[in-house]
Amino acid sequence: MLTRAEELILLAVWRLQEEAYGASIRTHLSDVTGEDWPIATVYTPLDRLTRKGLLRSRMGSPTGGRGGRSRKLYQLTADGVRTLGHARNVTEAMWQDLPDLGMSWS
């Protein structure tokens, strides 16, 4: 089972593809959620998801903008895709046919 933060991080990695590295993931999550994501709330789950086999990481090419340092890039694994599919199915099942509480929300 994934935490909500882990699910969002996996989705961000999927969305960002070849640009999925710590800072870009953090920026994407902040843009989408409208909330600040401290860098530790991104890197700690990235490490955990990599250990679980839901992500793989590799070092990218050195970049001039980082003083020649390489970025650690992340990629979704087949197990990561399956896990996200399961999380989506569970979420959709929980939202299905909810009773009307007489409150307006969107």
N, CA, C and O atoms as CSV, one atom per row, in Angstrom:
chain,resi,resn,atom,element,x,y,z
A,1,MET,N,N,0.844,-1.173,0.000
A,1,MET,CA,C,0.000,0.000,0.000
A,1,MET,C,C,0.897,1.246,0.000
A,1,MET,O,O,1.933,1.287,0.663
A,2,LEU,N,N,0.477,2.233,-0.745
A,2,LEU,CA,C,1.217,3.485,-0.858
A,2,LEU,C,C,0.635,4.557,0.052
A,2,LEU,O,O,-0.571,4.589,0.299
A,3,THR,N,N,1.499,5.427,0.544
A,3,THR,CA,C,0.990,6.630,1.184
A,3,THR,C,C,0.549,7.577,0.067
A,3,THR,O,O,0.899,7.372,-1.096
A,4,ARG,N,N,-0.203,8.592,0.410
A,4,ARG,CA,C,-0.637,9.574,-0.590
A,4,ARG,C,C,0.572,10.276,-1.202
A,4,ARG,O,O,0.612,10.497,-2.413
A,5,ALA,N,N,1.551,10.626,-0.380
A,5,ALA,CA,C,2.762,11.286,-0.892
A,5,ALA,C,C,3.502,10.372,-1.862
A,5,ALA,O,O,3.965,10.830,-2.906
A,6,GLU,N,N,3.621,9.087,-1.535
A,6,GLU,CA,C,4.286,8.144,-2.440
A,6,GLU,C,C,3.547,8.037,-3.768
A,6,GLU,O,O,4.167,8.006,-4.831
A,7,GLU,N,N,2.227,7.981,-3.703
A,7,GLU,CA,C,1.432,7.908,-4.925
A,7,GLU,C,C,1.662,9.147,-5.795
A,7,GLU,O,O,1.867,9.029,-7.003
A,8,LEU,N,N,1.628,10.317,-5.190
A,8,LEU,CA,C,1.839,11.553,-5.949
A,8,LEU,C,C,3.246,11.623,-6.526
A,8,LEU,O,O,3.432,12.107,-7.642
A,9,ILE,N,N,4.227,11.152,-5.788
A,9,ILE,CA,C,5.604,11.149,-6.283
A,9,ILE,C,C,5.745,10.196,-7.463
A,9,ILE,O,O,6.385,10.540,-8.457
A,10,LEU,N,N,5.163,9.015,-7.372
A,10,LEU,CA,C,5.205,8.082,-8.508
A,10,LEU,C,C,4.536,8.696,-9.738
A,10,LEU,O,O,5.048,8.576,-10.852
A,11,LEU,N,N,3.403,9.348,-9.538
A,11,LEU,CA,C,2.716,9.994,-10.655
A,11,LEU,C,C,3.544,11.125,-11.250
A,11,LEU,O,O,3.551,11.320,-12.466
A,12,ALA,N,N,4.240,11.871,-10.398
A,12,ALA,CA,C,5.103,12.949,-10.884
A,12,ALA,C,C,6.255,12.383,-11.708
A,12,ALA,O,O,6.600,12.937,-12.752
A,13,VAL,N,N,6.848,11.294,-11.253
A,13,VAL,CA,C,7.930,10.661,-12.010
A,13,VAL,C,C,7.410,10.215,-13.369
A,13,VAL,O,O,8.079,10.402,-14.386
A,14,TRP,N,N,6.234,9.632,-13.390
A,14,TRP,CA,C,5.628,9.183,-14.646
A,14,TRP,C,C,5.406,10.376,-15.573
A,14,TRP,O,O,5.725,10.309,-16.760
A,15,ARG,N,N,4.869,11.448,-15.045
A,15,ARG,CA,C,4.580,12.648,-15.838
A,15,ARG,C,C,5.858,13.282,-16.394
A,15,ARG,O,O,5.904,13.687,-17.556
A,16,LEU,N,N,6.886,13.364,-15.560
A,16,LEU,CA,C,8.107,14.083,-15.935
A,16,LEU,C,C,9.045,13.283,-16.839
A,16,LEU,O,O,9.902,13.858,-17.510
A,17,GLN,N,N,8.885,11.966,-16.856
A,17,GLN,CA,C,9.699,11.087,-17.696
A,17,GLN,C,C,11.199,11.347,-17.535
A,17,GLN,O,O,11.731,11.179,-16.437
A,18,GLU,N,N,11.882,11.747,-18.587
A,18,GLU,CA,C,13.339,11.941,-18.575
A,18,GLU,C,C,13.783,13.149,-17.744
A,18,GLU,O,O,14.979,13.350,-17.538
A,19,GLU,N,N,12.840,13.941,-17.273
A,19,GLU,CA,C,13.158,15.108,-16.441
A,19,GLU,C,C,12.810,14.863,-14.978
A,19,GLU,O,O,12.673,15.811,-14.206
A,20,ALA,N,N,12.665,13.601,-14.593
A,20,ALA,CA,C,12.268,13.260,-13.224
A,20,ALA,C,C,13.495,13.160,-12.324
A,20,ALA,O,O,14.125,12.107,-12.228
A,21,TYR,N,N,13.820,14.258,-11.672
A,21,TYR,CA,C,14.879,14.296,-10.662
A,21,TYR,C,C,14.313,15.066,-9.471
A,21,TYR,O,O,13.270,15.710,-9.586
A,22,GLY,N,N,14.984,15.002,-8.349
A,22,GLY,CA,C,14.437,15.523,-7.097
A,22,GLY,C,C,13.813,16.898,-7.184
A,22,GLY,O,O,12.659,17.074,-6.794
A,23,ALA,N,N,14.553,17.883,-7.688
A,23,ALA,CA,C,14.044,19.256,-7.720
A,23,ALA,C,C,12.870,19.407,-8.674
A,23,ALA,O,O,11.924,20.132,-8.370
A,24,SER,N,N,12.911,18.735,-9.826
A,24,SER,CA,C,11.796,18.860,-10.779
A,24,SER,C,C,10.540,18.184,-10.240
A,24,SER,O,O,9.427,18.659,-10.466
A,25,ILE,N,N,10.722,17.079,-9.530
A,25,ILE,CA,C,9.581,16.393,-8.912
A,25,ILE,C,C,8.960,17.298,-7.859
A,25,ILE,O,O,7.739,17.444,-7.798
A,26,ARG,N,N,9.795,17.899,-7.037
A,26,ARG,CA,C,9.317,18.822,-5.989
A,26,ARG,C,C,8.545,19.990,-6.602
A,26,ARG,O,O,7.464,20.337,-6.128
A,27,THR,N,N,9.092,20.588,-7.641
A,27,THR,CA,C,8.441,21.720,-8.296
A,27,THR,C,C,7.098,21.299,-8.881
A,27,THR,O,O,6.102,22.007,-8.731
A,28,HIS,N,N,7.071,20.153,-9.544
A,28,HIS,CA,C,5.820,19.668,-10.142
A,28,HIS,C,C,4.758,19.437,-9.060
A,28,HIS,O,O,3.607,19.842,-9.221
A,29,LEU,N,N,5.144,18.796,-7.974
A,29,LEU,CA,C,4.192,18.533,-6.893
A,29,LEU,C,C,3.669,19.827,-6.285
A,29,LEU,O,O,2.478,19.937,-5.992
A,30,SER,N,N,4.541,20.799,-6.096
A,30,SER,CA,C,4.115,22.090,-5.553
A,30,SER,C,C,3.162,22.796,-6.506
A,30,SER,O,O,2.162,23.372,-6.077
A,31,ASP,N,N,3.471,22.751,-7.795
A,31,ASP,CA,C,2.604,23.390,-8.794
A,31,ASP,C,C,1.217,22.749,-8.827
A,31,ASP,O,O,0.206,23.450,-8.885
A,32,VAL,N,N,1.172,21.432,-8.790
A,32,VAL,CA,C,-0.113,20.718,-8.912
A,32,VAL,C,C,-0.939,20.823,-7.635
A,32,VAL,O,O,-2.152,21.024,-7.697
A,33,THR,N,N,-0.289,20.688,-6.469
A,33,THR,CA,C,-1.043,20.671,-5.209
A,33,THR,C,C,-1.249,22.059,-4.620
A,33,THR,O,O,-2.126,22.251,-3.778
A,34,GLY,N,N,-0.447,23.031,-5.055
A,34,GLY,CA,C,-0.533,24.363,-4.479
A,34,GLY,C,C,0.058,24.438,-3.082
A,34,GLY,O,O,-0.176,25.405,-2.357
A,35,GLU,N,N,0.820,23.426,-2.703
A,35,GLU,CA,C,1.434,23.373,-1.378
A,35,GLU,C,C,2.947,23.280,-1.529
A,35,GLU,O,O,3.453,22.787,-2.537
A,36,ASP,N,N,3.663,23.764,-0.510
A,36,ASP,CA,C,5.114,23.638,-0.507
A,36,ASP,C,C,5.484,22.209,-0.140
A,36,ASP,O,O,4.942,21.646,0.811
A,37,TRP,N,N,6.396,21.633,-0.884
A,37,TRP,CA,C,6.910,20.297,-0.606
A,37,TRP,C,C,8.368,20.437,-0.192
A,37,TRP,O,O,9.238,20.561,-1.055
A,38,PRO,N,N,8.659,20.421,1.114
A,38,PRO,CA,C,10.065,20.464,1.522
A,38,PRO,C,C,10.834,19.323,0.850
A,38,PRO,O,O,10.294,18.236,0.645
A,39,ILE,N,N,12.073,19.578,0.517
A,39,ILE,CA,C,12.846,18.618,-0.261
A,39,ILE,C,C,12.938,17.253,0.426
A,39,ILE,O,O,12.970,16.227,-0.253
A,40,ALA,N,N,12.981,17.225,1.757
A,40,ALA,CA,C,13.033,15.943,2.472
A,40,ALA,C,C,11.763,15.127,2.261
A,40,ALA,O,O,11.810,13.897,2.298
A,41,THR,N,N,10.617,15.796,2.040
A,41,THR,CA,C,9.371,15.061,1.812
A,41,THR,C,C,9.324,14.461,0.413
A,41,THR,O,O,8.406,13.710,0.083
A,42,VAL,N,N,10.312,14.794,-0.405
A,42,VAL,CA,C,10.428,14.191,-1.729
A,42,VAL,C,C,11.522,13.120,-1.726
A,42,VAL,O,O,11.288,11.999,-2.177
A,43,TYR,N,N,12.707,13.453,-1.223
A,43,TYR,CA,C,13.831,12.516,-1.299
A,43,TYR,C,C,13.652,11.273,-0.432
A,43,TYR,O,O,14.047,10.183,-0.847
A,44,THR,N,N,13.076,11.401,0.742
A,44,THR,CA,C,12.885,10.234,1.601
A,44,THR,C,C,11.972,9.205,0.930
A,44,THR,O,O,12.330,8.028,0.881
A,45,PRO,N,N,10.794,9.608,0.406
A,45,PRO,CA,C,9.972,8.633,-0.310
A,45,PRO,C,C,10.630,8.120,-1.602
A,45,PRO,O,O,10.452,6.954,-1.957
A,46,LEU,N,N,11.383,8.969,-2.303
A,46,LEU,CA,C,12.082,8.492,-3.504
A,46,LEU,C,C,13.010,7.335,-3.155
A,46,LEU,O,O,13.046,6.331,-3.868
A,47,ASP,N,N,13.755,7.466,-2.072
A,47,ASP,CA,C,14.642,6.381,-1.637
A,47,ASP,C,C,13.848,5.129,-1.273
A,47,ASP,O,O,14.217,4.016,-1.648
A,48,ARG,N,N,12.758,5.325,-0.539
A,48,ARG,CA,C,11.934,4.192,-0.117
A,48,ARG,C,C,11.308,3.491,-1.326
A,48,ARG,O,O,11.293,2.261,-1.387
A,49,LEU,N,N,10.791,4.267,-2.290
A,49,LEU,CA,C,10.165,3.691,-3.480
A,49,LEU,C,C,11.183,2.964,-4.351
A,49,LEU,O,O,10.851,1.977,-5.007
A,50,THR,N,N,12.411,3.448,-4.357
A,50,THR,CA,C,13.482,2.772,-5.087
A,50,THR,C,C,13.808,1.439,-4.418
A,50,THR,O,O,13.964,0.423,-5.096
A,51,ARG,N,N,13.911,1.444,-3.089
A,51,ARG,CA,C,14.179,0.196,-2.348
A,51,ARG,C,C,13.064,-0.825,-2.550
A,51,ARG,O,O,13.325,-2.027,-2.598
A,52,LYS,N,N,11.815,-0.351,-2.669
A,52,LYS,CA,C,10.670,-1.251,-2.883
A,52,LYS,C,C,10.612,-1.786,-4.311
A,52,LYS,O,O,9.837,-2.699,-4.599
A,53,GLY,N,N,11.426,-1.224,-5.207
A,53,GLY,CA,C,11.426,-1.671,-6.593
A,53,GLY,C,C,10.364,-1.007,-7.461
A,53,GLY,O,O,10.101,-1.463,-8.574
A,54,LEU,N,N,9.751,0.068,-6.964
A,54,LEU,CA,C,8.726,0.767,-7.731
A,54,LEU,C,C,9.335,1.845,-8.623
A,54,LEU,O,O,8.710,2.301,-9.581
A,55,LEU,N,N,10.555,2.244,-8.297
A,55,LEU,CA,C,11.330,3.190,-9.096
A,55,LEU,C,C,12.722,2.618,-9.289
A,55,LEU,O,O,13.185,1.794,-8.500
A,56,ARG,N,N,13.380,3.064,-10.346
A,56,ARG,CA,C,14.815,2.825,-10.486
A,56,ARG,C,C,15.464,4.182,-10.668
A,56,ARG,O,O,14.832,5.121,-11.150
A,57,SER,N,N,16.714,4.282,-10.286
A,57,SER,CA,C,17.414,5.550,-10.431
A,57,SER,C,C,18.709,5.329,-11.204
A,57,SER,O,O,19.264,4.231,-11.241
A,58,ARG,N,N,19.161,6.405,-11.812
A,58,ARG,CA,C,20.438,6.399,-12.523
A,58,ARG,C,C,20.969,7.819,-12.523
A,58,ARG,O,O,20.223,8.783,-12.353
A,59,MET,N,N,22.251,7.925,-12.714
A,59,MET,CA,C,22.868,9.242,-12.782
A,59,MET,C,C,22.805,9.728,-14.224
A,59,MET,O,O,23.163,8.999,-15.149
A,60,GLY,N,N,22.349,10.966,-14.410
A,60,GLY,CA,C,22.290,11.574,-15.728
A,60,GLY,C,C,23.643,12.135,-16.120
A,60,GLY,O,O,24.621,12.010,-15.383
A,61,SER,N,N,23.686,12.741,-17.267
A,61,SER,CA,C,24.916,13.372,-17.747
A,61,SER,C,C,25.212,14.616,-16.912
A,61,SER,O,O,24.292,15.278,-16.433
A,62,PRO,N,N,26.488,14.931,-16.738
A,62,PRO,CA,C,26.841,16.165,-16.020
A,62,PRO,C,C,26.252,17.393,-16.724
A,62,PRO,O,O,26.164,17.436,-17.951
A,63,THR,N,N,25.860,18.368,-15.940
A,63,THR,CA,C,25.278,19.586,-16.506
A,63,THR,C,C,26.125,20.789,-16.138
A,63,THR,O,O,26.672,20.858,-15.037
A,64,GLY,N,N,26.235,21.733,-17.054
A,64,GLY,CA,C,27.005,22.943,-16.798
A,64,GLY,C,C,26.403,23.801,-15.707
A,64,GLY,O,O,27.129,24.447,-14.952
A,65,GLY,N,N,25.066,23.813,-15.614
A,65,GLY,CA,C,24.377,24.637,-14.631
A,65,GLY,C,C,24.556,24.162,-13.209
A,65,GLY,O,O,24.221,24.889,-12.274
A,66,ARG,N,N,25.068,22.981,-13.021
A,66,ARG,CA,C,25.253,22.430,-11.677
A,66,ARG,C,C,26.739,22.247,-11.369
A,66,ARG,O,O,27.115,21.415,-10.544
A,67,GLY,N,N,27.559,23.023,-12.031
A,67,GLY,CA,C,28.996,22.905,-11.793
A,67,GLY,C,C,29.552,21.573,-12.257
A,67,GLY,O,O,30.527,21.074,-11.697
A,68,GLY,N,N,28.945,21.002,-13.267
A,68,GLY,CA,C,29.421,19.737,-13.804
A,68,GLY,C,C,28.916,18.500,-13.090
A,68,GLY,O,O,29.283,17.381,-13.448
A,69,ARG,N,N,28.078,18.690,-12.083
A,69,ARG,CA,C,27.535,17.533,-11.345
A,69,ARG,C,C,26.375,16.905,-12.105
A,69,ARG,O,O,25.669,17.580,-12.854
A,70,SER,N,N,26.189,15.620,-11.904
A,70,SER,CA,C,25.091,14.889,-12.533
A,70,SER,C,C,23.856,14.907,-11.648
A,70,SER,O,O,23.945,15.013,-10.424
A,71,ARG,N,N,22.709,14.802,-12.291
A,71,ARG,CA,C,21.441,14.667,-11.564
A,71,ARG,C,C,21.117,13.180,-11.415
A,71,ARG,O,O,21.449,12.361,-12.272
A,72,LYS,N,N,20.463,12.862,-10.310
A,72,LYS,CA,C,19.955,11.512,-10.120
A,72,LYS,C,C,18.551,11.485,-10.723
A,72,LYS,O,O,17.647,12.169,-10.245
A,73,LEU,N,N,18.382,10.694,-11.768
A,73,LEU,CA,C,17.108,10.611,-12.481
A,73,LEU,C,C,16.341,9.375,-12.029
A,73,LEU,O,O,16.932,8.344,-11.707
A,74,TYR,N,N,15.021,9.496,-12.011
A,74,TYR,CA,C,14.168,8.400,-11.563
A,74,TYR,C,C,13.256,7.957,-12.702
A,74,TYR,O,O,12.836,8.755,-13.540
A,75,GLN,N,N,12.962,6.653,-12.704
A,75,GLN,CA,C,12.081,6.076,-13.716
A,75,GLN,C,C,11.164,5.064,-13.038
A,75,GLN,O,O,11.586,4.312,-12.160
A,76,LEU,N,N,9.924,5.060,-13.455
A,76,LEU,CA,C,8.941,4.118,-12.946
A,76,LEU,C,C,9.249,2.718,-13.467
A,76,LEU,O,O,9.588,2.555,-14.639
A,77,THR,N,N,9.135,1.718,-12.615
A,77,THR,CA,C,9.299,0.324,-13.031
A,77,THR,C,C,7.931,-0.269,-13.359
A,77,THR,O,O,6.900,0.358,-13.114
A,78,ALA,N,N,7.930,-1.477,-13.913
A,78,ALA,CA,C,6.673,-2.170,-14.188
A,78,ALA,C,C,5.893,-2.390,-12.887
A,78,ALA,O,O,4.669,-2.258,-12.875
A,79,ASP,N,N,6.583,-2.721,-11.802
A,79,ASP,CA,C,5.910,-2.878,-10.503
A,79,ASP,C,C,5.324,-1.556,-10.036
A,79,ASP,O,O,4.260,-1.534,-9.417
A,80,GLY,N,N,6.008,-0.453,-10.327
A,80,GLY,CA,C,5.479,0.861,-9.984
A,80,GLY,C,C,4.200,1.172,-10.726
A,80,GLY,O,O,3.261,1.714,-10.143
A,81,VAL,N,N,4.149,0.836,-12.011
A,81,VAL,CA,C,2.934,1.050,-12.810
A,81,VAL,C,C,1.793,0.196,-12.270
A,81,VAL,O,O,0.668,0.677,-12.133
A,82,ARG,N,N,2.076,-1.063,-11.963
A,82,ARG,CA,C,1.034,-1.952,-11.415
A,82,ARG,C,C,0.526,-1.427,-10.077
A,82,ARG,O,O,-0.677,-1.442,-9.820
A,83,THR,N,N,1.430,-0.967,-9.232
A,83,THR,CA,C,1.044,-0.450,-7.922
A,83,THR,C,C,0.178,0.794,-8.062
A,83,THR,O,O,-0.799,0.959,-7.332
A,84,LEU,N,N,0.533,1.668,-8.994
A,84,LEU,CA,C,-0.301,2.854,-9.244
A,84,LEU,C,C,-1.669,2.467,-9.786
A,84,LEU,O,O,-2.675,3.071,-9.414
A,85,GLY,N,N,-1.717,1.479,-10.650
A,85,GLY,CA,C,-3.007,1.015,-11.168
A,85,GLY,C,C,-3.902,0.504,-10.064
A,85,GLY,O,O,-5.103,0.774,-10.049
A,86,HIS,N,N,-3.314,-0.239,-9.134
A,86,HIS,CA,C,-4.084,-0.743,-7.996
A,86,HIS,C,C,-4.585,0.413,-7.134
A,86,HIS,O,O,-5.743,0.426,-6.717
A,87,ALA,N,N,-3.708,1.384,-6.869
A,87,ALA,CA,C,-4.107,2.541,-6.058
A,87,ALA,C,C,-5.250,3.301,-6.735
A,87,ALA,O,O,-6.182,3.750,-6.068
A,88,ARG,N,N,-5.176,3.441,-8.047
A,88,ARG,CA,C,-6.244,4.131,-8.778
A,88,ARG,C,C,-7.559,3.366,-8.669
A,88,ARG,O,O,-8.609,3.966,-8.440
A,89,ASN,N,N,-7.510,2.056,-8.830
A,89,ASN,CA,C,-8.727,1.242,-8.728
A,89,ASN,C,C,-9.361,1.353,-7.345
A,89,ASN,O,O,-10.581,1.460,-7.224
A,90,VAL,N,N,-8.540,1.329,-6.316
A,90,VAL,CA,C,-9.054,1.447,-4.946
A,90,VAL,C,C,-9.699,2.814,-4.746
A,90,VAL,O,O,-10.794,2.909,-4.192
A,91,THR,N,N,-9.024,3.873,-5.194
A,91,THR,CA,C,-9.567,5.223,-5.041
A,91,THR,C,C,-10.882,5.369,-5.786
A,91,THR,O,O,-11.843,5.914,-5.242
A,92,GLU,N,N,-10.940,4.891,-7.023
A,92,GLU,CA,C,-12.178,4.985,-7.798
A,92,GLU,C,C,-13.304,4.197,-7.140
A,92,GLU,O,O,-14.450,4.645,-7.142
A,93,ALA,N,N,-12.996,3.037,-6.581
A,93,ALA,CA,C,-14.016,2.237,-5.903
A,93,ALA,C,C,-14.538,2.958,-4.661
A,93,ALA,O,O,-15.731,2.898,-4.363
A,94,MET,N,N,-13.653,3.635,-3.941
A,94,MET,CA,C,-14.077,4.357,-2.743
A,94,MET,C,C,-14.950,5.564,-3.091
A,94,MET,O,O,-15.855,5.908,-2.331
A,95,TRP,N,N,-14.690,6.209,-4.228
A,95,TRP,CA,C,-15.459,7.386,-4.638
A,95,TRP,C,C,-16.799,7.004,-5.279
A,95,TRP,O,O,-17.708,7.831,-5.347
A,96,GLN,N,N,-16.922,5.786,-5.736
A,96,GLN,CA,C,-18.112,5.376,-6.474
A,96,GLN,C,C,-19.351,5.340,-5.576
A,96,GLN,O,O,-19.332,4.789,-4.475
A,97,ASP,N,N,-20.407,5.936,-6.077
A,97,ASP,CA,C,-21.731,5.874,-5.442
A,97,ASP,C,C,-21.756,6.387,-4.003
A,97,ASP,O,O,-22.452,5.827,-3.155
A,98,LEU,N,N,-21.012,7.429,-3.730
A,98,LEU,CA,C,-21.078,8.028,-2.397
A,98,LEU,C,C,-22.453,8.668,-2.199
A,98,LEU,O,O,-22.999,9.256,-3.132
A,99,PRO,N,N,-23.012,8.559,-1.001
A,99,PRO,CA,C,-24.304,9.170,-0.752
A,99,PRO,C,C,-24.204,10.687,-0.743
A,99,PRO,O,O,-23.166,11.244,-0.386
A,100,ASP,N,N,-25.258,11.340,-1.126
A,100,ASP,CA,C,-25.329,12.802,-1.117
A,100,ASP,C,C,-25.479,13.274,0.317
A,100,ASP,O,O,-26.414,12.872,1.009
A,101,LEU,N,N,-24.578,14.112,0.764
A,101,LEU,CA,C,-24.638,14.637,2.126
A,101,LEU,C,C,-25.303,15.996,2.179
A,101,LEU,O,O,-25.401,16.600,3.247
A,102,GLY,N,N,-25.767,16.489,1.026
A,102,GLY,CA,C,-26.435,17.778,0.984
A,102,GLY,C,C,-25.472,18.961,1.085
A,102,GLY,O,O,-25.879,20.083,1.389
A,103,MET,N,N,-24.198,18.696,0.827
A,103,MET,CA,C,-23.194,19.762,0.862
A,103,MET,C,C,-22.680,20.016,-0.542
A,103,MET,O,O,-22.525,19.092,-1.341
A,104,SER,N,N,-22.427,21.245,-0.821
A,104,SER,CA,C,-21.889,21.582,-2.112
A,104,SER,C,C,-20.373,21.495,-2.058
A,104,SER,O,O,-19.742,22.124,-1.208
A,105,TRP,N,N,-19.787,20.721,-2.958
A,105,TRP,CA,C,-18.334,20.629,-3.044
A,105,TRP,C,C,-17.981,20.304,-4.482
A,105,TRP,O,O,-18.798,19.804,-5.256
A,106,SER,N,N,-16.741,20.603,-4.809
A,106,SER,CA,C,-16.278,20.256,-6.154
A,106,SER,C,C,-14.827,19.847,-6.112
A,106,SER,O,O,-14.249,19.516,-7.148
